[in-house]
Amino acid sequence: MSSGSATRNGPLKGRKKFMADLADATAACTTGFEVQGLRLQSIESGEDEGSIVCEIVKSLSGLHVLTLNMVVPDTSDYPTQHSFICFAQDETVPPPLLEVLQDASDFGSRSIRDMLSKLLTSISKRLVTKARPLSPDPDLSDGSDAADLDASDDGSVDEGHFYDDDDYNQYGLASVKTSVEFDMKALQSDFNQMAAIGCKPGLTRIGVSEIVISVSAPTFRLAESVPPRALMAWDSRLLSQSRNFTLIISGIHGKYPILSPEGTLSPDALARGTSKLTFRVGLTPRYKPEKEQVLELVRMFGTQEAPLIPEPVGEDPWAEPQSGETPGIRSEPTPTDQDPFHFSLSSSLEALMNDRFMEVLSLRLKYGIGWAAAEAIVGSVHRLQRSAERVMEEFAEGVLAADREEEELKTTYNLPFDPLSSPERTGDLNLPLIAYCYLLRRLILCSRYCLVCYDRIQTDFQALKPYVCSDKLCAYQYYNLNRGPSLEYEICSRPSTVDLLVSLAFIAAASDALEDYPDGMHLRVPPPGRGFMPTVSPGEFVEFDTLTTTQKCRSIVELLDALPPVSDMRMHLLKKAKSGRAKQRLQDVDPNIPPAAWSVLRWCVASCTAHLEELEDVEDRVTGFGEGYRHFRFTVGAPDAEAKFYKAREIAKTQDENARQYPSIYGFHGSPAKNWHSIIRNGLWFKNVAHGRAYGDGVYFALNCSYSNHYAQAAAYTWSKSGLRVRNCAAIAEIVNLPSQFTHSAGLYPNTSRVARGIFTGPAGVNTGPGILVVPQTDWIVCRYLIVGGSPLDLDPDAKTEQDRPPEVPRVVLDPRFQLHNGNTNVEIPDPTHKLTRLLQQRMEGYVDEAFDEEDRAVFAGTAIDASVSAPDGVQSQSQDGASADGGRPADDWVHDATWVESCVQHIMPAPVEAAPMAVSAVQRELAAMLKEQERARSLRELGWYMPEDFIGDNLFQWVVEVHSFEPELPVAQDMAAKQVNSLVFEIRFPPNYPHSPPFFRILKPRFLPFIQGGGGHITGGGSMCMDLLTADGWSPAYSISAVLLQIKMAISNLDPRPARLASNWEHPYSVYEAVQGYQRAAATHGWRVPDTVSRLR
């Protein structure tokens, strides 16, 4: 661009600047815009505002590479605050180029010309430009048979059969090696290493060229690194049932091992189709998931409809689900039963593994640093839009400091084994082991990292539950893109906790005492004080973030008041949907409720990083309180807070003789109801002075709850929809028993006559009041219970009362000098860890070390992968006695041969990478219909086609289908019998605009005689079908695939003008190039219009 144009465009902003820069880029294209072997062939404004369409070609050959669409969503932000969204208009785009386009939004606010230069540079790096001619196959050396390949349907000869990689790249298909090269010794070594550290690896085969590797460990072993209370706070399923914490790695095609020494995918793995790995994280009942579950998890698109949601049991709106296998631990509510694999942290951990793991791994190996430092580099690269090299140059000290900080964390966190730092590490990188250990590390440290951007959270207070950093964009994604806990799950499983959180937020907002707000969520709310629709139309709504703090509080009060009771929400979610197939949506409770109200509800629940669980069993509740109190187990603070607490207790035992017998004391902490919204998020701090500090700085506790209640002022406002009717709150905390180091302590020398009243006399005989403790050491304090004054708990009439408390429930043995009371009533505290201890013991005692299955035993033995191991369930590969796999079908029915199909599918095209939402739904319906028709067929022979479920890969738009059972008198049937060919194996490829364009059908094997050599059956010389209904002119969106398959079978069976016959080199597969060429020649001969989607396949 000339300096003159730059100066002319400099002062411009917004759309004018955008259009001026586009004109300059167009001029540059005319004079020649080339970057690293690529040229901008054309550039023009798109149909939509802010869109640019350009074509990229290779500089020397002029071969088409990509038609690119660049969009600036809001040109008013150009050129400093905008971002680009890029996508390709080509039918098929190689995955490496697709990744470049997907990452374009992270390139920052660049000018149009800079963005084009950056894109061309990135695309150039990903392209394979070295041409590599293919040698003729020795199987084709027979002159007469070779003619079958090169002869066209009309007698012309195709001279381009032997083509190079550029032929594929030209049309968006990278050359892919089809041979399978699984190094069983390497896989055996990797499995042995994983088993040596207590993990259980597993192998699942998908077809002939793809393997899926899983790694797991029993969830109760997580308690060795994470306190059980934290595990239960993250998700109760981690301990409430016998499960395995499982990592699934998919996308491994044709090659193992797949990593280079630099930690990237090796060139050989890329050449065999492993372009990107996919990670899935969840819970499984066995050491590895069932194959059906693996297929559902790794497929790009699913076909399973949502299962029925049972009706709620009973009429009580607060009724919990029936108890599960462990007494006192509630089983999961119905809405989560449809997804037994994922748990509350699955989505964030999967996003981390898929977005960052490989990048972090390669940088760690490149610089010889630890996980924390590599994560710091990657975070800076994405945040600052700088290269890793530059980040290391500018911030080396801060990067290395992250590793030193993690070393300090090891004093309170039991971090997992690090395979990369092991002195015994030799040979290839053990990807499954490295990935699983990294995943365990991030799970253990999850509360220290942002759930959205994955960076360390820089705050003084460490939360128990993982949350987001202070970045507003992270907050927006956390709430609006459902990156946090499931609100529906919380409502169904813990309705009283949701009620409490909403009530405390309402009380704080009504008292103008909120310290944090739902900012960054792009909430549009009615003007505070104006009420809701129809009083205010949506057009009058205002941005919440623009309001003053007082207005924000008023708005939150009005939004929460618009919500229905939590009990109504729960009943709505649990009732069966009208269709019986879809989940109920929370927003459908009342369509008149503003969307912002539901967002604020989500904020109330998801922003709570403490663990609150109502205690309904009498054995769990604290004694000494009447019916007007509700008891919650209350845990706040980082997962390692308890480790620090126990460490401080052990030190106290060495310093104080009394602490050796009574290492802990307990106390009540009261605070006005308006403060508890903040306390349950930030813990018991003393940065704010609310009632003066008569005894000095620190957190104040009383030994008598009645005294704490003086400070726990009743709420002046109450959420009108609350079932709890919260009045006041007081916490019970456990404190390290070293009162000599407190700021103030009463009760060191108790007057025994006053103990029952909590009044003590100090050393000089001076009355110090009702047992006041002032503790400045916040890491000496662990919250255990929250006592909420409100409406009584509505228990079952047959429920146990306090008099029925089981005598075997362990009680906390209190220091006689620090007994607890509520007024004149003694207070006894159940051991807060007894139920978790018992639960953990049950998990360990009930664990049975499951034996490896046959496939995994073969890996440990170092034997080759046997194709028969993964034959489709319920389908026989060979029939020995003529019995059918399905007892309802004839004994002499056609039988699927998995080995034959596996030999064919090695030659399928690379998977498609584009799909429109409408096409996804249409193909999904077709797949479900095909499988259902196949399942219900009385005879596979009569059906005439078969879709092997075992070969349904991870891409919905690419199918493998067999056509079989031709009439015995047909020449093709006789040829197939003579050659022992079980079926014709078809590849079906759906276009992204299906059903408006036809799918592409081609035969993989066997090879047929072309028309010019005496063949027929409407099969082209390249194995595609010569049929009008499969062209743009003859296709109808109403056609079903099963009906098309029958038409194809009839066409192949047609003896006019010539019958279909197998070629003498029938074992040789058809190529993609042949199929497309044959299809186009046949269409041209008959004057049929070829769909654009087929033209791009070559």
URMO-V748109 format. One line per field, one symbol per residue. phi: phi as a letter, one per 40 degrees, with the letter a starting at -180 (. if undefined). psi: psi as a letter, one per 20 degrees, with the letter a starting at -180 (. if undefined). A space follows every 10 residues. Layout:
BEGIN
phi: ???
psi: ???
END
This chain:
BEGIN
phi: .ccccccccd ccagcccccc cccccccccc chbbafgbbc caaacccccg bbbabbbccc cgccbabbbb bbdbccccbb bcabbbaccc cbbddccccc cccccccgcb cdcccccccc ccccccccbc cbcccccccb ccdccccccc cccbgcbccb ccbbcccccd bgbccbcbcb bccccccccc ccccccbgcb cabbcbgcbb bbbbbaadcc ccccbbddcc ccccacccbc bcbbcbbbbb gcbgaacbcc dcgbccdccc cchccacbbb babbcbcbcc cccdcccccc bbbcccccbc cccgbccccc dccccbdgbc cccddcccbc ccbcbdcccc cccccbdccc ccccccbgbc dccccccccc dcccfbcccc ccccbdcccc cccccccccc cbbcccdbcc bccccagccc dccccccccc dccccdccbc cbcgccccbc ccccccabcc cccccccccc bfcccccccc cccbccccdc cccccccccc cfbcbbbccg cfcbbcddgc gbdccbcdcc cbcccccccc ccccccdccc cccccccccc cccccccdcg bbccccccda ccccdccccc dccdcccccc bbacbccccc cccgbcccbb bbcbbahcdc cccccccccc ccccbbcccc cbcbbbacbb addcccdccc bbgcbbcbcb bgbcbhcicc bbcbcccccc ccdcccbbcc ccccfcbaaa bbbcbccbcc bccaabhcbc cdcbdcbgbb bcdcgccbgc gcbbbccccc bbcbbbbbca ccccccdccc bcccddcccc bccccdcbcb abgbbcbbbc dcbccccccc cccccccbcc cccccccccc cgcccccccb cdcgbccbbc bgcccbdcbd ccccbcbccc ccccccbccd ccbbacdccd cccccccccc ccccccccac cccgaabccc bcccbccbbb bbbafcddcc dccccccccf ccaccbbbbc ccbcccbccb baccaccbcc dcbhcaggbc cbgcccaccb bccccbdccc cccccccccc cccccbcacc bccccccccc ccddcccccc ccccccgccc cdccdccc
psi: pqhghgghig iqrbhghghg hghhhgghhg ioopoljqqo gqprpahqpj qppqpprpgg ijppgqopop pohoiiipjh jrqppqrqiq gppqhhhhhg hhihijianr rgghgggggh gghhhiqoio pnqpqqphij ipghhhhhhi prhjirpoik gorahhhghh jjoqpppiqp moohgghggg ghgghhjjqo qqpppobhjp qppqprqphh ihihhpphhg ghhgphihhi qorpopppor jopippriqr hijrpqhhhh hjjnhpqppp papqhrhqqq hhhgghhiqh qripqprqoq qqprioijpq qqqbhppioq rqrghihimi gqahjgghhg ggghhhghgg ghhghgilar ggghhhgggh ghhilrqhgh ghghkgghgh hhhhhhhhhi hipnqrpohi jpijprbqpn gggggghggg ghghjhiiqp igijrqonqh pprgqqarai phhggghggh jliaqogggg ghhmhhgggg ggghgggggh jljqhqrlqj jlppqqppii aaqjhpqhii qrphiiqrhg hgggggghgh hiqrqhhhgg hghiqpqgij iqqqphiigo iipqhhghhh ghghghiojr ppppohphii qprjqaijpq pppopqrqhj hhghghghgh ghhiiphhhh hniqrqqqoq qqhiihhhgi hianrkhqoh krmhjaqrpp qqiphhghhh hmpqphqqph jpihlpgrqp qpqpqpmmii jqhqpqjhnq ohijghjkpr pahjjppjal mppoohohjj popgqpoppb qqpnrphjqq rhhjpphipp qpoqphilqq qncjpqpqpq oiihghgggh ghgghippop qqrgghhhgh ijrqophihk qppjpphqoh jjqqhohiqq hkqqppohgg hhigiijrqq qqjqpqhhhg gghggggggg hghghiphph ghgirpoohi jobjohjoqp qppalqphiq hhhhghghjl ohrpoqpppp rikqjiqqrp pqpgqrpqpr hijjrbjkpr ijirpnphij rhhiqpiipq hhhhhhgggh ghipiphqqp qqrhlhipqq rggggggggh ggghgikqpp qhhhhih.
END
